[in-house]
Amino acid sequence: MTRRTQLSGTFKFPGTTIAVHRIGYGAMQLAGPHVFGPPRDRPEAVAVLREAIASGVDHIDTSDFYGPHITNRIIREALHPYPEGLTIVTKVGARRGDDGSWILDRSRENLIGSVHDNLRNLGLETLDIVNLRMGGMFAPEPGSLAEPLNVLIELKRQGLVRHIGLSTVTPDQFVEAQSLTDVVCVQNFYNLANRGDDAFIDRLALQGIAYVPYFPLGGFSPLQSSVLDSVAASLGVTPMQVAQAWLLHRSPNILLIAGTSSRIHLRENLGVASLKLAPEVIEQLDSAGPAR
């Protein structure tokens, strides 16, 4: 029997009744290679999701452009009807080409269609949180987000979306978004070696807004650090586990959504909850990244 555990405390999204464990699950890797097409092992993908929930995960990050459609359908197959207290966060603002390419698309037509695709493939009547994606894989695109955000605000008024978040945005875009609606979370590219959002994270923490770092290609690569390797060896864990534990220590508003299609790797990710880093270790790791 899988043991349920407190996954490194809880976080309550501002202005909502949603409280989640700080370690969630990112569903991106449930699709096939390059997040396109069906997985190599669908039964294992279903098993990963079921074990995650049985282990205490109550926060899943997904999107209907993963696959496309594949990941959400696997989530529905594995977990529907969904357990009470499960929060599913999805994102819109992109689509996939027939060749698997990633195409940014914040048109009204695509945003509305994407919300309905997520609802249909997840088997939901309302989406808990929808993130508006404004940039590419690594960096935001400058400019106003008012036009696409107003589409999501309209869908929220219709009852199709409960809460709105942002993905791959600048601090200025966040400020603009807050002038238009409540924002409950920001999901940007960030890790120990890529720390351009340090000040942004601190600013969001003061407002109690969640910051959810994501990692392109499903991991921290290329994150090569002798310090990270040394710390991991001394603790008897993997460098990935240390890097995730550092994120949890970095700020109380950070939520993890590390993903995997393997139950073995899932257990490693969830094991981060019990990994405590001493102050001197955190200082070592801080020095391994860019200066703050």
PyMOL commands that set and color helices and strands:
alter all, ss='L'
color gray80, all
select helices_A, chain A and resi 28-30+33-35+42-54+70-79+108-122+146-157+171-178+198-207+216-218+226-235+239-250+263-274+279-288
alter helices_A, ss='H'
color red, helices_A
select strands_A, chain A and resi 10-12+19-21+25-26+59-61+87-92+94-96+102-104+127-133+161-167+185-189+210-214
alter strands_A, ss='S'
color yellow, strands_A
deselect
rebuild
show_as cartoon
